């Protein structure tokens, strides 16, 4: 029987693919493996902690052979996730990625500083949209409707839990990502000192 590509629940054996997708899309949607010598650093912030702490809200795009070629993941409750990140995730990775002393001197230092500051994710402006998400697809799988399918899968899972609002942050310079989110009904919300990122919100009712 032929299995078509599509979203499915995350499995533990997807972990390596999750990290690979994350680092290969971490430079504004492009490959960041030349930027970060340790290819597990960025995933340790934006991918693997979600699969570890909230696997029931981690979904992958299966290419039809069992291989993950994209993912969407996140949390239903950002303040709770931040607390669990601090208490349960950071101790697992802090020895490998100690907090740099002094100002950051490299992109890796900047990322490591983010790792050690999960509280940055709690913003009062998005309190009415307590869930948040990250979505990434390998380039060959973009622009074919799979991102929308992943998003609807994630939104449906949130909606079933009674979560009514979700937010995300994205590099403001990533105009193709912004166009994607606009098409999916996300709208911008202002936050103080956003830096290089834009915050977007929407309700969790999936699109038809």
C-alpha angles and dihedrals in degrees: 000000000000114000114208122219114264148121122304138163118284118259126199090246088063091069097099092046090050091056092044093052091047097053093040091057100034099100098077089301094322135099114292099179091108091051099052114042092198102061093197096061099082093042088051087065106034108024123013098050090059093051089048099044102031109018092157088069095047117099132172135203106241115209090215095265098072095267118127112230098168141008147198119203140156146122136283092218119033099192091051091046091051091053092050091045090055096044104035112016105039094056088057094058107022094093090055093044109031117186108267118244115239127355118343112270100186141021088262090056090051092051093046089053089055090050091056094048108058089151087077086079094067110087123165090216091068097041091114088057100048098167121078135187149194123209128185134166129185111255096254090058098049125102094026102097096265093111090057090048091052092047093051090049091053095043091050090053091051093045091052089056092053094252107146104187140037134186137192138185125222138177106271090220092061096092095169091057090048091053089051093052092045090055089052093055101258116148130199122258122195121237130176117266097354094175113198095343138084124212120221131186140189141159121267100240101123119235117251 
